[in-house]
Amino acid sequence: MALIETTPNRHNRADEALVTALRQLVGAENVLTEPVDVTPYAFDGTAALKQRPGCVVLPREAKHIAACVTTVTAAGVPLVTRGSGTGLSGGSVPLDGCVVLGLNHLDSILEVDTANLTMRVEPGVITMRVDEEAAKHGLFYPPDPGSQKISTIGGNVAENSGGLRGLKYGVTRDYVMGLRVVLADGQEVWLGNQCVKDVAGYNLKDLFIGSEGTLGVVTEVLLKLLPRPTARRTMVAQFSEIGAAAQAVSDIISRKIVPCTVEFLDQTTIRCVEDFANLGLPIGAAALLLLESDGHPTVVEEETEAMRQALADNGATGIEVASDEHEAERLRTARRAAFSALARVSPTTILEDVTVPRSELADMVRFIAACADRHRLRVGVFGHMGDGNLHPTFLTDERDEEEMPRVEAALAEIVDETLRRGGTITGEHGVGLAKKPFLRQQLGDASYELLGRVKRSLDPEGLLNPGKVFD
Ligand SMILES: Cc1cc2nc3c(=O)[nH]c(=O)nc-3n(C[C@H](O)[C@H](O)[C@H](O)COP(=O)(O)OP(=O)(O)OC[C@H]3O[C@@H](n4cnc5c(N)ncnc54)[C@H](O)[C@@H]3O)c2cc1C
């Protein structure tokens, strides 16, 4: 039994004539149709959702993207844009017979402007490369999703991705100054500029950020960079009760301390990470917090001390401050490995992305733990706790007909509780297919219908990533 179905194709399918036209455009070797070749494009990071596309087109020149879009949409065939396919909501899962537009080959860094502190990149640039390139100029690109070694900037923009540094530095949207977008009819628009301020017209750039490939194809991104912080301290705190860890986070925020990073791992996650990566984590702890401060060395020292005090006041049973960068990287790895470590212990992993106001964190993590117990389910929880963003991860098996109804019931209860506490069904992974059943419940009828009106005005035939976000 599948929890979420992929979307049926109600439009045309890629046929011989379309494949030939695409081959003429980008070269035969860049258009894939054989099952063995297109299967790697059949799923994203959700893994349980899969559907082979009709064909995959992989342009190697930016100028070909608009022509590819026009060719596909003029044939009435759905187009699913794809970066690295690491999305966690089914956003880049194809429809039967659709065309997947893969943008990984378009991975040039076009310009670093050190006078304006900006960088212009193609959509297929890997997220971590942006920061590595910025670092060569003493600059900094803060958004660092756990997938930064493989995800693309295009995917990050389409999902408005967050990362471990989101608490202090915000999310992808906060660093996008301009976008080049190809619309459903193949028309290209440039939105934004290098100005720090600009209120000319509606903010259309922001409409495309987080639009999950349903409104247009992002073909170029102008990013804002910051001066690189000169110091950084990393620490880990252990707790014997998960609610106490969450309460410590709420308390740090209410003491007006805004560190760069506050990440959370519960005991199930700690044990899975330890089995996976052998980092010497305290497997007896009920929860771990990973905290990081960055900035001027004096500020970092003061902030680290203030956090240590807040952690101790909230019952931390052990606090370890990394002595050097090697040690800090070991601690960060524990958090970055969380999803992969959980994903390998069961046939099906269902990852939630609920986010609540930070004052609600302690009650929310206790609710999730109690909910898992009540339904007799194995759930690991980790997340960007400083942002109120939790990833309850169900370790299950979609073939288990007795367990899956309990998983569905628990998911629905977690969503209800999140919304009751003023939260959101997705803090960073997007709606895609996975969160679609819950979107109307969060937005209410009027806002939900408004989304449909925006979609229809930009993509009247509904050919760009159909069935994602809403039907
Ligand atoms: C181990 C792991 C850790 C992760 N950690 C985080 C995290 O900390 N924070 C976070 O926010 N996410 C995280 N993710 C989720 C995922 O990495 C992000 O959503 C990422 O932005 C997806 O990038 P991608 O290139 O893989 O995009 P894809 O998965 O290929 O696509 C994602 C969506 O974007 C659309 N899209 C892609 N490129 C374009 C484009 N150029 N124009 C228009 N639409 C486009 C697709 O149609 C799809 O809807 C994690 C995933 C994994 C597997």
The ligand as an ORCA input file, in Angstrom:
! r2SCAN-3c Opt
* xyz 0 1
  C      20.233     13.562      3.127
  C      19.352     14.732      2.790
  C      19.395     15.855      3.600
  C      18.573     16.957      3.305
  N      18.649     18.055      4.113
  C      17.884     19.128      3.828
  C      17.957     20.298      4.664
  O      18.714     20.351      5.637
  N      17.167     21.340      4.339
  C      16.314     21.315      3.262
  O      15.617     22.306      3.031
  N      16.239     20.215      2.468
  C      16.996     19.149      2.717
  N      16.924     18.039      1.905
  C      15.995     18.046      0.757
  C      16.612     18.429     -0.616
  O      17.994     18.209     -0.639
  C      16.291     19.881     -0.984
  O      14.901     20.027     -1.167
  C      17.040     20.375     -2.232
  O      16.802     21.733     -2.412
  C      16.640     19.645     -3.501
  O      17.584     19.977     -4.511
  P      17.736     19.054     -5.799
  O      18.707     19.696     -6.696
  O      18.016     17.669     -5.403
  O      16.259     19.188     -6.400
  P      15.283     18.059     -6.949
  O      14.988     17.072     -5.879
  O      15.751     17.548     -8.244
  O      13.968     18.936     -7.194
  C      13.254     19.484     -6.123
  C      12.104     20.332     -6.671
  O      12.618     21.458     -7.331
  C      12.187     21.502     -8.690
  N      13.324     22.031     -9.436
  C      14.600     21.573     -9.427
  N      15.384     22.361    -10.162
  C      14.588     23.346    -10.657
  C      14.812     24.465    -11.503
  N      16.026     24.754    -11.985
  N      13.750     25.248    -11.818
  C      12.513     24.986    -11.344
  N      12.244     23.943    -10.540
  C      13.284     23.130    -10.202
  C      11.768     20.096     -9.024
  O      10.783     20.063    -10.039
  C      11.222     19.619     -7.688
  O       9.892     20.055     -7.518
  C      17.710     16.914      2.181
  C      17.680     15.781      1.366
  C      18.488     14.699      1.656
  C      18.441     13.502      0.754
*
